[in-house]
Amino acid sequence: MVWPLLFGCFLVLVVALRYLWPRRERCPQCHAVRADADHPLCPECGWIFDAPDDDDEDYRAEESPWDPR
């Protein structure tokens, strides 16, 4: 009766460690660790990381029928 309880606690521990452990950002293409957060290119494959800034408005059309503005 104790083994299922221990097995359940083990599974909870493994899942908690998997998702709560802080991980470094990796390249989505080659899975290399991103060494410098300020550098926009992956040193292994040349993947361009998307920088979170205000330039995203440039890609939106001015007059779009699907724009909820």
N, C-alpha and C positions, 0 to 999 in steps of 0.2 A: 504494500500500500504506500510505502514511502518512495519507491522508485519512480512512479509517475509524477509525484510532486517534485522530486529532484530533477527529473527530466524537463518538466515545465519551467522550473526556475532556471535551468541551464539554457533553454531556448530563449527565455526573456532576456537573460544576460547577454547572450550572443547578439540578439537583435538590437539591444540597447547599445552595445559597444559598436556595432556596425554603423548605426545612424547618429550616435552622439559623439563619436570620435572626430576631432577636427582634422579635416583633410585639406591638402593643398589643391589649388586649381590645376586641372590637367587639360591638355589639348584634346578636343573631341575626335580628332582624326587619328593621331598616332599615340595618344595617351602618355605623352612625355610630360613631366612635371614642369609647370610654368615657373621659371627661375626668377624672373623680374616682372612684377605686376605692371610696371610702367612701360615695358617694351611690348608693342602691339603684335609682334610676330613670334610664332613658335620657332625655336632654334633648330628643331629636327626636320620639320616638314614645310614650314613657311605659312602655316595657318594664321589667318588674321583674326585676332580676338576682337570681339565687339566691345567698344569702349562705352560705358554708360555716361552719356553727356547730352547736351541739349540739341545736338545736330540731328536728332532723329526726326525733327519737324521737316527737314529738307526732303525727306523721302515721301512725305504725304502730299497728295494732290491738293491743289488750292480749292477747287470746286469738285467735290466728289458726291455722288448721290448716296453713298453708303456712310458718309461722314456724319456722325450724330451731332455736330456742332450746331 
